[in-house]
Amino acid sequence: MNKLPELNIGDLKIPVPIVQGGMGVRISLSKLASTVANEGAVGTISAALIGGLKSNLSLEDSAIADVKELVEQIRKAGTLTTGVIAVNVMVALTNYSVLVKAASQNGAQIIFVGAGLPLNLPKLIEGTKVKIAPIISSARAANIICRNWIQKYNYVPDAIVLEGPKAGGHLGYCFEELEDESKTPVLENLLQEVVKVAEKYGAEKGLKIPVIAGGGITTGKEIAKLIKLGASGVQIATLFVPTVECDAAEEFKQAYINAKKEDITIIRSPVHMPGRALLNSFVKRSLKGEIKFNCCYQCLKTCEPANSPYCIAQALINAADGNVDEGVVFVGAEAYKADKITTVREVIKKLVKEAEANL
């Protein structure tokens, strides 16, 4: 039996090559992240609307609330673990730059950035030691980011996360690719293409850029296969939702356990991106235009409140707080496989054992 390789991101040595995916809104906070980190993997706090939507707050005040809560969650996680804590920030957030700076200056060891091309990310973390890793869905996106960062900042990503089409939440693929299985890209094929990009630009700087593959991974056997194909680690999110330590409400976790395969669908998010979620009563009503709402502020750059069927931010907050019938429950493609509440330790222990048996 071979041992799983250590994941090295810059000078960070991560014993278990698993990154817990950042899940927003308020699904992965300090409790989940610190527990994952204590098991030797990377725990990730999602920065998305972490301070919450409050109708009595202006856009500026809400941004301040987000930063305040993010810093509090990072510091709280730091008191609970000596392991690696990361923060996930979406480029699409209106307060993206402010959140990146806050995370980099207040103890986050890695910042994962997705939902857009983070072309100015190296500038935002100047003067800090934080590691930065874009989340991409294609070799083309990886190439654009690497080329841009080298030209403008003489910097290459400390890691690259490849998020495949089976991931949950907002996805970096077109609707046709997700809705027609014959046109859906295969993670393993995408991985090999992205590894080539990482090797090319890493060689220019005399570095190894680790590629972390994610999206629909539920077994150690899958982890072993991806590592054999060149991944340095994997990103897993869905498996950590139905755990005791997940920060979401119990009703949110139970929605995963109750879900059947046919309940998982691709929705058209108000922010003009496809997303994978449960086809619950809220989503069904939204398709009929039956959701009434008032937008507190434009938290996402691409949102058009006047033309939206509902407020995605409020819908995600409702779900995370347990009001799943009035919210959107984002899930990965394999979420229906959950059948009980478990623990982070049990999840990681099982994955590592299976992976090592198949290496």
C-alpha positions in Angstrom: 0.0 0.0 0.0 1.4 3.4 -1.0 1.0 6.5 1.1 -0.8 9.5 -0.2 1.7 12.2 -1.3 1.9 15.4 0.7 0.4 18.5 -0.9 2.9 21.3 -1.1 1.6 24.8 -1.8 4.6 27.1 -1.7 6.2 26.5 1.7 3.0 25.0 3.2 3.2 21.3 3.7 -0.2 19.7 3.8 -0.1 16.0 5.0 -3.5 15.0 3.5 -3.8 16.3 -0.1 -7.4 17.2 0.3 -8.8 20.8 0.1 -12.2 21.3 1.6 -14.0 23.4 -1.0 -15.3 26.8 0.1 -19.1 26.7 0.3 -21.2 29.8 0.5 -23.3 31.3 1.8 -22.3 30.3 5.3 -21.9 26.6 4.8 -18.2 26.5 5.4 -17.1 28.8 8.2 -14.5 28.4 11.0 -16.0 25.3 12.6 -15.9 23.1 9.5 -12.6 24.6 8.2 -10.7 24.2 11.5 -12.0 20.6 11.9 -10.8 19.7 8.4 -7.4 21.4 9.1 -7.0 19.5 12.3 -7.2 16.3 10.2 -4.2 17.4 8.1 -6.1 18.7 5.1 -6.9 22.3 4.1 -9.9 23.9 5.7 -11.6 26.6 3.7 -13.9 29.5 4.9 -16.2 30.9 2.3 -16.2 34.8 2.2 -19.4 35.1 0.2 -21.9 37.3 2.1 -20.3 36.2 5.3 -21.7 39.2 7.1 -25.1 38.7 5.8 -27.7 40.7 3.9 -29.4 43.3 6.0 -32.0 45.6 4.5 -31.1 48.4 6.8 -27.5 48.5 5.7 -26.1 50.3 2.6 -23.8 48.6 0.2 -20.8 50.2 1.9 -22.0 49.2 5.4 -22.7 45.6 4.2 -19.2 45.4 2.8 -17.8 46.4 6.1 -20.0 43.8 7.9 -18.6 41.1 5.5 -15.0 42.1 6.2 -15.6 42.2 10.0 -17.1 38.8 10.0 -14.5 37.3 7.7 -11.7 38.5 9.9 -13.5 37.1 13.0 -14.0 33.7 11.3 -10.3 33.5 10.3 -9.2 34.4 13.8 -11.6 32.0 15.4 -10.4 29.2 13.1 -6.8 30.1 14.1 -7.7 29.5 17.8 -9.1 26.0 16.9 -6.3 24.6 14.8 -2.6 24.9 13.9 -3.4 23.4 10.5 -3.8 25.3 7.2 -6.8 27.6 6.8 -7.8 29.0 3.5 -10.4 31.5 2.3 -12.5 31.3 -0.8 -13.4 34.6 -2.5 -15.5 35.1 -5.7 -14.3 37.6 -8.3 -18.0 38.3 -9.0 -18.5 39.8 -5.5 -18.9 43.5 -5.5 -16.5 43.7 -2.5 -14.0 41.1 -3.9 -10.9 43.2 -3.6 -11.6 44.3 0.0 -12.3 40.7 1.1 -9.0 39.5 -0.5 -7.0 42.1 1.2 -8.7 41.4 4.5 -8.1 37.7 4.2 -4.4 38.2 3.2 -3.7 40.6 6.1 -5.5 38.7 8.9 -4.2 35.2 8.9 -5.5 33.3 5.9 -2.7 31.0 4.6 -4.2 30.4 1.1 -6.8 32.4 -0.9 -8.8 30.4 -3.5 -10.4 32.7 -6.0 -13.1 31.7 -8.6 -16.2 32.9 -10.3 -14.2 35.0 -12.7 -10.6 35.6 -13.8 -8.6 37.1 -10.9 -6.2 39.0 -13.2 -5.2 41.5 -10.5 -4.9 39.1 -7.6 -1.1 39.3 -7.1 -1.4 43.0 -6.6 -4.1 42.7 -3.9 -1.9 40.5 -1.7 1.4 42.5 -2.0 3.4 42.6 1.2 1.8 39.4 2.6 2.9 35.8 2.7 -0.5 34.4 1.7 -0.6 31.8 -1.1 -3.0 32.4 -4.0 -4.7 29.9 -6.2 -7.2 30.6 -9.0 -10.2 28.2 -9.4 -10.6 27.5 -13.2 -12.6 25.2 -15.4 -10.3 25.0 -18.4 -6.7 24.9 -19.6 -7.5 28.1 -21.5 -8.4 30.0 -18.3 -5.3 28.7 -16.6 -3.2 29.8 -19.5 -4.7 33.3 -19.5 -4.1 33.8 -15.8 -0.6 32.4 -15.7 0.5 34.5 -18.7 -1.1 37.6 -17.3 0.4 37.2 -13.9 3.9 36.6 -15.2 3.8 39.6 -17.6 2.3 42.0 -15.0 3.6 40.8 -11.7 6.4 38.2 -12.4 4.2 35.8 -10.4 2.8 32.4 -11.0 -0.1 30.8 -9.1 1.0 29.0 -5.9 -1.6 26.4 -7.0 -4.4 26.0 -9.5 -7.7 24.4 -8.7 -9.5 22.8 -11.6 -13.2 22.6 -10.8 -14.9 20.0 -13.0 -18.5 20.0 -14.3 -19.8 17.8 -11.5 -19.1 20.4 -8.8 -21.9 22.2 -6.8 -23.0 25.8 -6.8 -22.2 28.2 -9.6 -20.2 26.6 -12.4 -17.8 27.8 -15.0 -19.4 25.8 -17.9 -22.1 26.7 -20.3 -25.7 25.3 -19.9 -25.3 23.1 -23.0 -22.3 21.4 -21.5 -24.0 20.7 -18.3 -27.4 19.7 -19.6 -26.3 17.4 -22.4 -24.1 14.7 -21.0 -22.7 14.0 -24.4 -21.1 17.4 -24.4 -20.0 17.5 -20.7 -16.2 17.8 -20.4 -14.5 14.9 -18.5 -12.6 16.0 -15.4 -9.7 13.5 -16.1 -9.2 15.0 -19.6 -9.4 18.6 -18.4 -6.9 17.7 -15.6 -4.2 16.5 -18.1 -4.6 19.7 -20.1 -4.3 21.9 -17.1 -1.3 20.0 -15.7 0.5 20.8 -19.0 -0.2 24.5 -18.5 1.0 24.4 -14.9 4.2 22.6 -15.9 4.9 25.1 -18.7 4.6 28.2 -16.5 6.1 26.5 -13.5 9.2 25.7 -15.5 9.6 29.3 -16.4 10.0 30.2 -12.8 11.8 27.0 -11.7 8.7 26.0 -9.6 6.1 23.3 -9.5 2.6 24.6 -9.6 0.4 22.0 -8.0 -2.9 21.3 -9.7 -5.9 20.4 -7.4 -8.8 18.6 -9.1 -12.3 18.9 -7.9 -16.0 18.3 -8.7 -17.9 15.1 -8.0 -15.2 13.3 -6.0 -16.7 11.0 -3.4 -14.2 8.0 -3.1 -10.6 7.4 -2.4 -10.4 5.4 -5.6 -11.2 8.5 -7.6 -8.6 10.4 -5.6 -6.0 7.8 -6.5 -6.9 8.0 -10.2 -6.6 11.8 -10.3 -3.2 11.7 -8.6 -1.9 9.1 -11.0 -3.0 11.5 -13.8 -1.0 14.4 -12.4 -3.1 16.0 -9.7 -1.2 17.0 -6.6 -4.4 17.0 -4.5 -8.2 17.1 -4.7 -10.9 19.5 -3.7 -13.9 18.1 -2.0 -16.9 20.0 -0.8 -20.2 18.0 -0.9 -19.0 15.2 1.4 -18.4 17.7 4.2 -21.9 19.1 4.3 -23.6 16.1 6.0 -21.1 16.2 8.9 -21.6 17.2 12.5 -19.0 20.0 12.1 -20.5 21.7 9.0 -21.6 25.2 9.8 -25.0 25.0 8.0 -28.3 24.4 9.8 -29.4 20.8 10.3 -32.2 21.2 7.9 -29.7 22.0 5.1 -27.7 18.9 5.9 -30.9 16.8 6.0 -31.8 18.1 2.5 -28.7 16.3 1.2 -29.6 13.1 3.0 -33.1 13.2 1.6 -32.1 14.0 -1.9 -32.5 11.6 -4.7 -30.5 11.6 -8.0 -33.5 13.0 -9.9 -33.8 15.9 -7.4 -30.4 17.4 -8.6 -30.7 19.9 -11.4 -29.0 22.7 -13.2 -30.6 26.1 -12.5 -30.2 29.4 -14.2 -29.0 31.7 -11.5 -29.9 35.4 -11.4 -26.2 36.2 -11.8 -26.3 34.7 -15.3 -24.4 31.6 -14.4 -25.5 27.9 -14.3 -25.6 26.4 -10.9 -26.2 22.9 -9.6 -28.9 22.7 -6.9 -31.8 20.7 -5.5 -35.1 21.0 -7.4 -37.0 22.0 -4.3 -40.3 24.0 -3.9 -38.5 27.3 -4.0 -36.7 26.5 -7.3 -40.0 25.2 -8.8 -41.8 28.4 -7.8 -39.0 30.6 -9.2 -39.4 28.9 -12.5 -43.1 30.1 -12.5 -42.1 33.6 -11.6 -43.8 33.3 -8.2 -41.0 34.7 -6.0 -41.5 38.2 -4.7 -38.4 40.0 -3.4 -36.7 43.3 -2.8 -33.0 43.6 -3.5 -31.1 45.0 -0.5 -28.0 45.8 -2.6 -26.1 44.5 -5.6 -23.7 42.0 -3.9 -22.7 40.4 -7.2 -21.4 42.4 -10.1 -23.4 40.5 -12.7 -26.7 40.6 -10.9 -29.6 42.6 -12.5 -32.2 42.8 -9.7 -34.9 44.3 -12.0 -34.6 41.3 -14.3 -34.0 38.5 -11.7 -36.6 35.9 -10.7 -35.3 36.1 -7.1 -32.4 37.3 -4.9 -29.8 34.5 -5.1 -28.0 35.9 -2.0 -31.2 35.9 0.2 -32.1 32.4 -1.2 -28.7 31.0 -0.2 -28.9 32.6 3.2 -32.4 31.2 3.8 -31.2 27.7 3.0 -28.0 27.9 5.1 -30.2 29.1 8.0 -32.4 26.1 7.7 -35.4 27.6 5.7 -34.7 25.3 2.8 -38.2 25.7 1.3 -37.5 29.4 0.8 -34.0 29.0 -0.5 -31.6 27.5 -3.0 -29.7 24.4 -1.8 -26.5 24.1 -3.8 -25.2 20.6 -4.2 -22.6 18.6 -6.1 -23.7 16.0 -8.7 -23.1 13.2 -6.3 -24.9 14.7 -3.3 -27.7 12.1 -3.5 -25.2 9.4 -2.2 -25.3 10.9 1.3 -27.3 8.7 3.6 -26.4 9.8 7.1 -24.7 12.5 9.2 -21.1 11.6 9.8 -18.0 13.4 11.0 -15.1 15.1 9.2 -12.7 12.6 10.7 -14.7 9.7 9.4 -14.9 11.2 5.9 -11.2 11.9 5.6 -10.1 8.7 7.2 -12.2 6.7 4.7 -11.0 8.7 1.7 -7.4 8.3 2.7 -7.7 4.6 3.3 -9.4 4.0 0.0 -7.0 6.2 -1.9 -3.9 4.5 -0.5 -5.3 1.1 -1.3 -5.6 2.2 -5.0 -2.3 4.0 -5.5 
